[in-house]
Amino acid sequence: MKLRGLAFAALIALGAAGAAGSAQAQTMSYAQAAGLLAQHCGEDIMKVCRGQNLGNGAIYNCLSQNVSRLSPACAANHEGIRQMTEARAAAQLEVHKVCDRDRAQYCPGLVPGDGNIVSCLLEASKVVSQACTSALINAGYNQQ
């Protein structure tokens, strides 16, 4: 699927998830976000935000502060892209809480903080709870 189609589908899904109040958040990896941001806002970033650092939200802040100077594609998409990457980061923080019972049941030798918990939960994906499965998907650990 072309990135433009992916961006449109992702933004439509974001709106649908928000409207439906779904437990499954729409998330996006940083790599996906960078690709979509480059596609929709690359020229705007070079024009309006040249010289800005990539870290600490500087590009997002620059785009937000200059929204009236952005192309229609960038103005329409940069906020949705940011929301999906933030949803991914939040989901990654939540996955261990949501899946704690599943960890105790299906990964008995592993304790919170063990780096192998996600791998174990993915191996047990056919039997873990629906909440844990959704948390793993939202966190980007398990793709449907």
HULINBEL-V245324 format. One record per backbone hydrogen bond with DSSP energy under -1.0 kcal/mol. CO is the residue of the C=O (numbers start at 1). NH is the residue of the N-H. If there is no record, write none. Layout:
<<CO NH> <CO NH>>
This chain:
<<2 6> <3 7> <4 8> <5 9> <6 10> <7 11> <8 12> <9 13> <10 14> <11 15> <12 16> <13 17> <14 18> <15 19> <16 20> <17 21> <17 22> <29 33> <30 34> <31 35> <32 36> <33 37> <34 38> <35 39> <36 40> <37 41> <38 42> <41 45> <42 46> <43 47> <44 48> <45 49> <49 52> <55 58> <57 61> <58 62> <59 63> <60 64> <61 65> <62 66> <66 69> <67 70> <71 75> <72 76> <73 77> <74 78> <77 81> <78 82> <79 83> <80 84> <81 85> <82 86> <83 87> <84 28> <84 88> <85 89> <86 90> <87 91> <88 92> <89 93> <90 94> <91 95> <94 98> <95 99> <97 100> <99 103> <100 104> <101 105> <102 106> <103 107> <107 110> <111 114> <114 117> <116 120> <117 121> <118 122> <119 123> <120 124> <122 125> <124 127> <124 128> <129 133> <130 134> <131 135> <132 136> <133 137> <134 138> <135 139> <136 141> <136 142> <137 140>>
